[in-house]
């Protein structure tokens, strides 16, 4: 079985890299340049959310697009990436690829350790490594030079810390997730209810301390960065496509496309109504769970639903779904007794990854067509839970 799985891994990885479409810039710089350019503008006391200033730096660095590639993340992301971003572009991009690989490795170990709540053995490392290698969003993040592996590391640290009861670290992990908070609304609901029910107030202490530290360092470096960010997100300056025009693989944007009349404007209400409704329903469902039951085990499932209901989130952001995928692999290898069911779980994940490869390497590749990926991972995680309980071999406490 191991030999066949390694062969499948080799085929998937080979297809993923050999069929990668031609992108602007060198490998690893396609999206990385937006963060590097924002740091260059900020260091020269400019506005990193001004399309004209960003575009000038990107053009000088070899980018040829007529529309600037903007960073809309909060300015403390630049603080976290500053040791890398201060290098020349190509060297910084190479360093960031190395940092991404380290973060992905650490995240896989944290997820496996968090699920087991025990010292990891080889039987745990193999499926965790396989899930990481097979992850198309991981490879896409590294290829583009994106920052989504910071989110994965934050989510892995949150899961591990909550499972091991290191609540101050869990709060620090929440601060890392503030880079793209809209992806984790339901996760915040789950954590908030756990804090209140189990009186785990140290999570709040850790989160507040970490966020205040990031804000203070950001203000010391770039005093006007926060007002510029707020203005840029709410009313972006001319020259960059506003967020309202983005089409990302999430339920709100899928619904917008279905409700848009031919040649007419797209409705905007799904971008707020769906996340709000999902948060309310999630809060009601979680609150009704038994009082003596820790909510940590629900985090992977809630994460899937949160990504599905988020107003925005690109395919490379789906790398955070490595949390449920690694758990699926761990269950398949160690908890599911039936060989047929074990293979069904493994093949389901492989098919999901192959589906992403086919879509992303097509001539008319479009991120919005990968909307099915988070629901497919959620369904597979739910199935693995049922089969794991049926086998009676759940190894995590």
C-alpha positions in Angstrom: 0.0 0.0 0.0 2.8 2.4 0.9 4.6 1.9 -2.4 1.4 2.5 -4.4 0.7 5.7 -2.4 4.2 7.0 -3.0 3.6 6.4 -6.7 0.4 8.3 -6.7 2.1 11.1 -4.8 4.8 11.3 -7.4 2.3 11.4 -10.2 0.3 14.2 -8.6 3.3 16.3 -7.7 4.8 15.8 -11.2 1.6 16.8 -12.9 1.2 19.8 -10.6 4.6 21.2 -11.4 5.0 20.1 -15.0 1.7 21.7 -16.0 2.1 24.9 -14.1 1.1 27.7 -16.4 3.5 30.5 -17.4 3.3 33.3 -14.9 4.8 36.8 -14.9 8.1 37.1 -13.1 10.3 34.4 -11.7 9.0 31.4 -9.8 7.9 32.5 -6.4 7.6 36.2 -7.2 4.2 36.4 -9.0 2.2 37.6 -5.9 5.2 38.1 -3.5 6.0 41.4 -5.3 2.9 43.0 -3.8 4.2 42.6 -0.3 7.8 43.5 -1.3 6.5 46.7 -3.1 4.3 47.6 -0.2 7.3 47.4 2.1 9.5 49.5 -0.2 6.8 52.2 -0.3 6.3 52.1 3.4 10.1 52.4 4.1 10.2 55.5 1.9 7.4 57.0 4.1 4.8 56.5 1.3 1.3 55.0 1.4 1.5 51.2 0.8 -2.2 51.2 -0.1 -1.8 53.8 -2.8 -2.1 52.1 -6.2 0.0 54.7 -8.0 2.9 54.4 -5.6 2.8 50.6 -5.6 2.5 50.5 -9.4 5.7 52.6 -9.8 7.7 50.2 -7.6 6.3 47.1 -9.4 7.1 48.6 -12.8 10.6 49.4 -11.8 11.0 45.8 -10.6 10.1 44.3 -14.0 6.3 43.8 -13.7 4.5 44.8 -16.9 0.8 44.7 -15.9 -1.1 48.0 -16.4 -3.0 47.3 -13.1 -1.0 47.3 -9.8 -1.0 44.2 -7.6 -2.1 45.5 -4.3 -1.6 44.3 -0.7 -4.9 44.7 1.3 -3.7 42.9 4.4 -3.2 44.9 7.6 0.1 46.6 7.9 1.4 44.4 10.7 1.9 41.7 8.1 4.8 43.8 6.8 6.2 43.9 10.3 6.1 40.1 10.5 7.7 39.7 7.0 10.2 42.6 7.4 13.4 40.5 7.9 12.6 39.0 4.4 11.2 42.0 2.6 14.2 44.2 3.2 16.3 42.1 0.8 16.4 42.6 -3.0 13.3 41.2 -4.7 14.7 37.9 -6.0 16.7 37.1 -2.9 13.7 38.0 -0.7 11.4 35.7 -2.8 13.9 32.9 -2.5 14.1 33.4 1.3 10.3 33.5 1.5 10.0 30.2 -0.3 12.3 28.7 2.3 10.3 30.2 5.1 7.1 28.8 3.5 8.5 25.3 3.5 9.5 25.6 7.1 6.1 26.9 8.1 4.3 24.1 6.2 6.5 21.5 7.9 5.9 22.9 11.4 2.2 23.2 10.7 1.9 19.5 9.7 3.7 18.5 12.9 1.5 20.7 15.1 -1.7 19.4 13.5 -0.7 15.8 14.0 0.5 16.4 17.5 -2.6 18.3 18.4 -4.9 15.6 17.1 -3.1 12.8 18.9 -2.3 14.8 22.1 0.7 12.5 22.5 4.3 12.2 21.3 4.3 11.6 17.6 5.5 8.3 16.1 6.3 7.2 12.6 2.8 6.1 12.0 1.7 9.7 12.6 4.5 11.4 10.6 4.0 9.5 7.4 0.3 10.4 6.8 1.0 14.0 8.0 3.8 14.3 5.5 1.8 12.8 2.7 -1.1 15.2 3.3 1.3 18.1 3.2 3.1 17.0 0.0 -0.2 16.3 -1.7 -1.6 19.7 -1.0 -2.1 21.7 -4.2 -2.9 24.9 -2.3 0.5 24.5 -0.4 2.4 24.3 -3.7 0.4 27.1 -5.2 1.1 29.3 -2.2 4.9 28.7 -2.5 4.8 29.1 -6.3 3.1 32.5 -6.1 5.0 33.7 -3.0 1.8 34.2 -1.1 1.3 34.5 2.6 -1.4 31.8 3.2 1.1 29.5 5.0 1.3 32.0 7.7 -2.4 31.5 8.2 -1.9 27.7 8.2 0.8 28.0 10.8 -1.5 30.2 12.9 -4.4 27.8 12.6 -2.2 24.8 13.4 -0.8 26.6 16.4 -4.3 27.4 17.5 -5.5 23.8 17.2 -2.4 22.4 18.9 -2.5 25.0 21.7 -6.2 24.5 22.5 -5.8 20.7 22.5 -2.8 20.8 24.7 -4.3 23.6 26.9 -1.5 26.1 26.2 -4.0 29.0 26.1 -1.6 31.9 25.9 -0.1 30.4 22.8 -3.7 30.0 21.4 -4.2 33.7 21.8 -0.9 34.4 19.9 -2.2 32.1 17.1 -5.4 34.2 16.9 -3.2 37.3 16.3 -1.6 35.5 13.3 -5.0 34.8 11.9 -5.7 38.6 11.9 -3.9 38.8 8.6 -7.1 37.6 6.9 -9.7 37.6 9.7 -12.7 37.3 7.3 -11.7 33.6 6.7 -12.0 32.7 10.3 -15.2 34.3 11.6 -16.7 31.0 12.6 -13.5 29.9 14.2 -13.6 33.0 16.4 -17.2 32.1 17.3 -16.1 28.7 18.4 -13.1 30.0 20.4 -15.2 32.7 22.1 -17.8 30.2 23.3 -15.1 27.8 24.5 -13.5 30.7 26.4 -16.8 31.6 28.1 -17.9 28.1 28.8 -14.6 26.7 30.0 -13.3 30.0 31.5 -10.2 29.9 29.4 -9.5 33.6 29.7 -5.8 33.2 29.1 -6.7 32.8 25.4 -8.0 36.4 25.5 -5.0 37.6 27.4 -2.6 36.0 24.8 -4.6 37.4 21.9 -4.8 41.0 23.3 -1.1 41.0 24.2 0.0 39.8 20.8 -2.3 42.2 18.9 -1.2 45.2 21.0 2.4 44.3 20.4 1.9 44.0 16.7 0.0 47.4 16.6 2.7 49.1 18.7 5.5 47.9 16.5 3.6 48.8 13.4 2.9 52.3 14.6 6.6 52.8 15.6 7.7 51.8 12.0 4.9 53.5 10.0 2.8 55.9 12.1 0.2 56.5 9.3 -0.1 52.9 8.2 -3.3 52.1 10.1 -5.3 55.0 8.8 -4.1 54.4 5.3 -5.1 50.7 5.6 -8.6 51.5 6.9 -9.1 54.1 4.1 -7.7 51.8 1.5 -10.0 48.9 2.4 -13.1 51.0 2.8 -12.6 53.4 -0.1 -9.7 52.3 -2.3 -8.0 55.0 -4.4 -8.4 54.9 -8.2 -6.2 52.5 -10.0 -6.9 49.2 -8.3 -9.9 46.9 -8.7 -12.1 47.2 -5.6 -12.8 44.1 -3.5 -16.5 44.2 -4.5 -15.4 43.1 -8.0 -13.4 40.1 -6.9 -14.7 36.6 -7.7 -13.3 34.1 -5.3 -14.2 30.4 -4.7 -16.6 31.0 -1.7 -20.4 30.5 -1.2 -21.2 34.3 -1.2 -19.5 34.9 -4.5 -21.1 31.7 -6.0 -24.5 32.9 -5.0 -23.7 36.4 -6.4 -22.9 34.8 -9.8 -26.2 32.8 -9.7 -28.3 35.9 -8.9 -26.6 38.3 -11.3 -28.9 39.1 -14.2 -27.5 39.0 -17.7 -25.6 42.2 -18.2 -26.8 43.5 -14.9 -24.9 44.4 -11.6 -24.1 41.7 -9.1 -25.9 41.9 -5.7 -23.6 42.6 -2.8 -25.8 41.5 0.1 -24.4 37.8 0.0 -21.0 39.1 1.1 -22.4 40.1 4.5 -25.6 38.1 4.8 -24.1 34.7 4.4 -21.2 35.1 6.8 -23.5 36.7 9.4 -26.1 33.9 9.0 -23.4 31.2 9.2 -21.9 32.8 12.4 -25.4 32.9 14.1 -26.2 29.3 13.2 -22.7 28.2 14.2 -23.0 30.0 17.6 -26.4 28.3 18.3 -25.2 24.9 17.3 -21.9 25.1 19.3 -23.7 26.5 22.4 -26.0 23.6 22.4 -23.2 21.1 22.7 -22.9 19.2 26.0 -21.3 21.4 28.7 -18.7 18.8 29.7 -17.5 18.4 26.1 -14.4 20.3 24.9 -15.0 22.2 21.7 -11.4 21.8 20.5 -12.3 18.7 18.4 -14.9 20.7 16.5 -12.4 23.2 15.2 -11.5 21.4 11.9 -15.1 21.1 10.9 -15.9 24.7 11.9 -12.9 25.9 9.9 -14.2 24.2 6.8 -17.6 25.9 7.1 -15.9 29.2 7.9 -13.9 29.1 4.7 -17.0 28.1 2.7 -19.0 31.1 4.1 -16.2 33.7 4.0 -16.9 36.7 1.7 -13.5 36.4 0.1 -10.7 33.8 0.0 -8.6 32.5 -2.9 -7.6 28.9 -3.7 -4.2 29.3 -2.1 -6.0 30.3 1.1 -7.5 26.8 1.1 -4.1 25.7 2.4 -5.6 26.2 5.9 -7.8 23.1 5.2 -4.7 21.0 5.7 -5.9 20.8 9.3 -8.9 18.5 8.5 -6.9 16.8 5.7 -4.1 15.6 8.0 -6.7 14.4 10.5 -8.4 12.5 7.7 -5.1 10.8 6.8 -4.3 10.0 10.4 -7.7 8.4 10.9 -7.4 6.4 7.7 -4.0 5.0 8.6 -4.6 4.3 12.3 -8.3 4.3 13.2 -10.3 3.0 10.3 -10.2 -0.8 10.3 -11.9 -1.5 7.0 -9.4 -1.4 4.1 -12.1 -0.4 1.7 -13.0 2.6 3.9 -9.4 3.5 4.4 -8.8 3.6 0.6 -12.0 5.5 0.1 -10.8 8.3 2.4 -7.3 8.4 0.8 -8.7 8.4 -2.8 -11.2 11.1 -1.9 -8.4 13.5 -0.9 -6.4 12.5 -4.0 -9.3 13.2 -6.3 -9.8 16.6 -4.7 -6.2 17.5 -5.3 -6.2 16.2 -8.9 -9.4 18.2 -9.5 -7.5 21.4 -8.4 -4.6 20.5 -10.7 -6.9 20.1 -13.7 -8.7 23.4 -13.0 -5.6 25.5 -12.2 -3.6 24.2 -15.2 -6.4 24.6 -17.8 -5.9 27.4 -20.4 -8.8 29.3 -19.0 -7.8 28.7 -15.3 -10.1 30.5 -12.9 -9.9 30.4 -9.1 -13.7 30.8 -8.8 -14.1 27.3 -10.3 -12.5 25.7 -7.2 -15.5 26.6 -4.9 -16.3 22.9 -4.5 -13.0 22.1 -2.7 -13.8 23.2 0.9 -17.2 21.4 0.8 -15.5 18.2 -0.5 -13.0 18.3 2.3 -15.7 18.9 4.9 -17.7 15.9 3.6 -14.6 13.7 3.7 -13.8 14.8 7.2 -17.3 14.1 8.4 -17.2 10.6 6.8 -13.8 9.9 8.4 -15.3 10.9 11.8 -18.2 8.4 11.3 -15.9 5.6 10.2 -13.4 6.2 13.0 -16.1 6.0 15.6 -17.5 2.9 14.0 -14.1 1.2 14.2 -13.8 2.1 17.9 -10.1 2.9 17.5 -10.1 6.7 18.1 -6.6 7.4 19.4 -7.1 11.0 20.2 -8.6 12.0 23.5 
